[in-house]
Amino acid sequence: MAELAARASTWWAIFQINFYEKLVYRGDFMLGTLMRFLPIVTQIFLWSAIFSARGDGDSSGQEIVGYTYYNIVAYYLLSTISRAFSSMPGLASGIALQIREGEIKKYLIQPLDLISFFLLNRIAHKLTYYIVAAVPFAIVFFLCRGYFDGWPPAQVLCAYFFSLVLAFMLGFFMEATIGMIGFWFLEVRSLLFVYMLFTFFLSGHMFPLDMLNELGGPWSTIVKSLPLMYLAYFPAAVFLEKITGAELMWGLIVQVAWVLFFIIASRLAFHYGVKQYSAYGG
Amino acid sequence: MNDRPSYSSVFFMFLRNSLVRDLSFRSNFWVECVSSLSWVIMNLGFYLLIFSYTNSIGNDTGWGKWEFFVFLATTLLVNSLVQMFFMPNIQEFSELIRTGKLDFALLKPIDTQFLISFEKVNWPSTANFLFGILLMSISLYQLTHRADEPIQLTVGMVAIFVVFLLCGVAILYSLMIVLAASSIWLGRNTSLYDFWFYITSFSRYPMEIYNAGTLGLTLKMIFTFAIPILIVVNVPARILAQPMGVDPTDKWMLTGYMLVATALSLLFSRWVFKMSLKSYRSASS
């Protein structure tokens, strides 16, 4: 029991340090968050033009794969929330850099678990981010409230928050695993670029993935069997009630499975990676 | 003794040195080419997906699939030129200010803005440039060979297109210089480049999409007159894709305005650059 308390107090200390460190840059944070919405503005105008072309100048009543114009705007706004949970700026590249420069041995000799340490860091980072970003997010969502059909039912909201938390876990463990590959390759920049590229287009950040359904061919199946869609598309589609009932349950189960898969993968990569590790650098 | 340096020979030396440097790390060079190309191809896929759901961007705007691909190719050409000549240099400029190494550039007997703007040339961007030309050729072939109202392409149109393409590059360059020069006053500003990315995202689509609502028109005014980012791609792309434009007077007004805007942007950025140098304190060692 005493051991557990000691461990909890270590974690709490790690968390607090990070929390205060991040709060120092709150001004930069707020501005950065507001600017994040700028590309969405152009995206919204693009879709407005597409819908108006489909309806010969009148976008009301037009639908693309079940999404009205209002749905698409809501989808974009919601996908920024998903990405606020699942994006992990600098995680994989940070791990790889620490391996390459030999800094990681600092952690290896300390009595703490490296992956949990990074996870706590990240949670502190994200919580600070939400506290500061809540203001700009609230402003944007309040201004755009007309695009939503009100709040979804409570059970949908529960599923939505659950999938957001899972999106965070998935993003974290997936990037951690990629970073750990640095034990073997040292430089993972091009690998990360590929990951970023695929995440950008196939997570549903650019368009609702349902649009691939009517395309024919294997595209939709391929994209929907990748874990990437749980980073942005899935939570947003749950909120908009595009995924319901058994499909929703099944989706959540698969998302949990992917999280477990990457937890194990990152652990294994770390376990075998440390054996490879030869502590380069000063 | 000739005390005026030969700018052209210095420029060719920069080109040569950068090519030598890029080709010394040959596999890195190819990886960079492939990665920037794959980004472009993914984008192209996104627009192909969009055009499987609509025939044009906006109702009656004339931006059909191939017209839009002319637009996209123009975006590619402008951006690849900016990336090739200016992006690496201007990123370096902020770093020079922060570390105090700008002293060395100031001491050289050549115009400082010229030196810091052209020193490095990013050759891998030629991959995107060539892809832009390919996409442009395919789209123009489609437009000139379509059944109804094929476009009559003339040498004059292409020449004017090239002029306005370069105007677009000049406007983006000016914006970049202004942003980078402001880091002299701010010390260091990393969100500057985020800002660059967010601002330029307004140049990516035909300006007709902003013809909706007060917000759209306000944005259109701001990004045409205050920060002329919207005309960078729109004007040259219109010259090729829509020679029979929706409203000819509007088209020629905007084209004329672009020349003025280019000149003003260049002058303004030159002025900001000189002002910022006056505030340079040569911090650090």
Interface residues (C-beta under 8 A of the other chain):
Chain A: D28 L31 G32 M35 R36 L38 P39 V41 T42 F45 L46 S48 A49 I50 S52 A53 R54 G55 D56 G57 I64 V65 S190 F193 V194 L197 F200 F201 M206 F207 M211 L212 E214 L215
Chain B: V31 S35 S38 W39 M42 G45 F46 L49 I50 S52 Y53 T54 N55 S56 I57 G58 N59 D60 T61 S191 D194 F195 Y198 I199 S201 F202 R204 Y205 P206 E208 I209 Y210 A212 G216 L219
